[in-house]
Amino acid sequence: MVFLTRIVCVDLSAAFSAFTDEGKLIILSVSVPDSEEVLGAAKDNANTHINTYAKVKRAEMADTLDDVEIAIWNNKLRIAQAMLAGKATSDELRALEMEIEAHELNESLDAFCERILKRGMRLT
């Protein structure tokens, strides 16, 4: 049976440890991960978790998982504000009317814009 009697550290910057075994020197190579690789992996992992969390929270707030729907939300809000201020163009009004029709919402343009503004306040 072999007993290690004492530990002798040798040049840790070179990533080696040395042990004495009844007068014999045993050198064990220790693999030290590259700190840039470790930090890079940790950063990538953190970014993945942050992006996933942000996407889930955005979807909860916007009541949709559709990234396109979420992305166009600001434009919809701007058009609704312009419509209620009497400054929306006919193309902008038509775009909102088409959305009402596409989603079969059965509500007036004014009611739709009011709902958009309420939701916009919640999202901001």
Phi, psi and omega in degrees: 000140183253129177245136175275122187270328176201161182252132177237122179269136181232123172038072181296336178296335177270000176065047176232147172236146180236143179232151173256135179232095181050048176089351179263142179266124178244124180254124179251126178280131179246123179278118179254122181293148177294126184297327178294322178294316180297312180295322178297316179295319178296319179296314178300318179297315179297316180297321178298314180294319179296315180295321178295315179298315180297318180296317179297314181294319177299318180295321178297316182289324183271356182059030177204150175264354184286114181298325180293317179300317179294319183295326183272000184302317180300320180295318179298318179296317179298318180294319179297319178296317179295321180296314181291336176272357180077023184242007181282144177282166179295325178295319179295317178297319179296323179298318178293320178298320179295324178293318178302315180293316183297323181267003180049052185280341179051048176222159180287164178298321178297315180296320179298315180295321177298318179294320177298317180295319178297316178295321179299322178295323179291326182280341183263000000 
